[in-house]
Amino acid sequence: MLPRKSFAHLPTIIEHLPRLTKTLGGPDLYIKRDDQTGLATGGNKTRKLEYLIGQALAEGSDLVLTTGAAQSNHCRQTAAAAARCGLGCTLVLVEPRPEIPTANLFLDNLLGADLIWTEKSNRDEILHQAYQKAVQKGRKPFLIPYGGSNPVGAYAYFAAVEEMLGQLSDDLPDWIVFASSSGGTQAGLVAGAQYHQLDIKILGISVDETEEVLTTCVSSLASEISHQYGNKVDISPEKILVSDKYLGDGYGVINENDREAIRLFAELEGILLDPVYTGRAGAGLIDLIRTGVFKKNEKILFWHTGGITTLFANKYLGEI
Ligand SMILES: Cc1ncc(COP(=O)(O)O)c(C=O)c1O
């Protein structure tokens, strides 16, 4: 059993999306609300952090360090989890540093994290230096990887498959669709579905990487999870479903399809998507329905991974 510090609001609920289903003309759409995991506006990293912070506490650490983009949801949830557990938190954030610290950045400060700014090319080196400095000062630092995506963090989504099974039992979806980036969420879901022998297509909509890069990364992490916590099989890249068709002009650059998805979810279901991850996954979902990849008689579970705080980032004000 992995050490775990319980702070997520679980199980997250699964809801039907009747108005979106009707407007898009079927298939039947459901949503799993991991935007409601409860930690300072929630998101998928909260699940991972239960195990990562659990390990940090088990090792007697008093400080966690991690890294991400200026508007990183992962960093904001790490800062919140650290605050909740009485741990220090150092975040190495990638430039450009916005003039006004809005959204996740505002919350990082509010949650008491120490921020270090760096260029992307130096990110890992600066993180390592911050770790060494903390050791020299007599602290017991614990390094949380980018996106919380190592086997310990991703195990949370292996466990989340069991949570979903408890909720849906024999009425399982044909597809699970969600935003995929550092691959931990997808690797956990894939390894979990493999462990339970589920016939569900698990499709990650990439927000930044090519299909080739992301399938390789997810397959290796899913295999590690399977060997450590599952039924010890290799999960090959060919078994990983990723679409990189919706990348547009790249990470965080909002486009008309992202905007339409954000508006449709909000106007039809009162559900907020974010401009970087779930808006793009929503755009993929809508396109895959319109192009007939998802059949009318199928059941689709859109796994909401959070990130809604970014709606309030300066960069996106007036853009949606
Ligand atoms: C809102 C949101 N959705 C999806 C993801 C992607 O999750 P993963 O990094 O596990 O692929 C992230 C990662 O930061 C995120 O913040």
Ligand as a Chemical Component Dictionary entry (heavy atoms), coordinates in Angstrom:
data_LIG
# 
_chem_comp.id                   LIG 
_chem_comp.type                 NON-POLYMER 
_chem_comp.pdbx_formal_charge   0 
_chem_comp.three_letter_code    LIG 
# 
loop_
_chem_comp_atom.comp_id 
_chem_comp_atom.atom_id 
_chem_comp_atom.alt_atom_id 
_chem_comp_atom.type_symbol 
_chem_comp_atom.charge 
_chem_comp_atom.model_Cartn_x 
_chem_comp_atom.model_Cartn_y 
_chem_comp_atom.model_Cartn_z 
_chem_comp_atom.pdbx_ordinal 
LIG C1 C1 C 0 -6.485 21.093 -16.051 1  
LIG C2 C2 C 0 -5.530 20.052 -16.485 2  
LIG N1 N1 N 0 -5.980 19.062 -17.270 3  
LIG C3 C3 C 0 -5.170 18.083 -17.721 4  
LIG C4 C4 C 0 -3.823 18.092 -17.402 5  
LIG C5 C5 C 0 -2.976 16.995 -17.952 6  
LIG O1 O1 O 0 -2.761 16.011 -16.997 7  
LIG P1 P1 P 0 -1.459 15.106 -17.120 8  
LIG O2 O2 O 0 -0.297 16.046 -16.899 9  
LIG O3 O3 O 0 -1.600 14.099 -16.062 10 
LIG O4 O4 O 0 -1.420 14.552 -18.490 11 
LIG C6 C6 C 0 -3.298 19.110 -16.581 12 
LIG C7 C7 C 0 -1.870 19.140 -16.277 13 
LIG O5 O5 O 0 -1.333 20.093 -15.810 14 
LIG C8 C8 C 0 -4.177 20.104 -16.117 15 
LIG O6 O6 O 0 -3.743 21.104 -15.334 16 
# 
loop_
_chem_comp_bond.comp_id 
_chem_comp_bond.atom_id_1 
_chem_comp_bond.atom_id_2 
_chem_comp_bond.value_order 
_chem_comp_bond.pdbx_ordinal 
LIG C1 C2 SING 1  
LIG C2 N1 SING 2  
LIG C2 C8 DOUB 3  
LIG N1 C3 DOUB 4  
LIG C3 C4 SING 5  
LIG C4 C5 SING 6  
LIG C4 C6 DOUB 7  
LIG C5 O1 SING 8  
LIG O1 P1 SING 9  
LIG P1 O2 DOUB 10 
LIG P1 O3 SING 11 
LIG P1 O4 SING 12 
LIG C6 C7 SING 13 
LIG C6 C8 SING 14 
LIG C7 O5 DOUB 15 
LIG C8 O6 SING 16 
# 
